[in-house]
C-alpha cells in the first residue's frame, strides 16, 4: 500500500510507537506530515520518516494539509474513532 494523503498508519518508532496517525501531507520522497489528532490518539502534528510508518488498509478523504478538525470529522464519517484509539503492540 502506498503512503498517500489520508492513509491511516501505525507509528513503529519513537515515543509514539504503536499509536495510529493520519498522513496529512507529503513533504518529500521519504518524509510525510502526520497527525493523530493529539486529543484522539496522542500523536501530535509532526513530520515523520515513512520508514517509521506501517500503513493500514484504511484511508479517509481529506485535502492536503487538512486541519485536525477536518481529520477528526472525516474519521467520524468513516466510523473509525474507536479503531484510532486502539494501540498496537510493536514487535522489535
C-alpha angles and dihedrals in degrees: 000000000000119000102238136155110295096022115137111225139177117234110233101185139044132026091314094055112143095026124114124239141174124238107236102173142005110234100177140332091291105022129073135175112241136183135184092191092253096230090054106039106004094247111126123208108278143131117270137188110246089226086070094054131082111200120223127209092257126096131175129205109249135142123249110279094013118180122247089254091055091048091049091049091050091050090051091050090053091043092236100131095106091043090054093050093057115099121221123219109235117215115213 
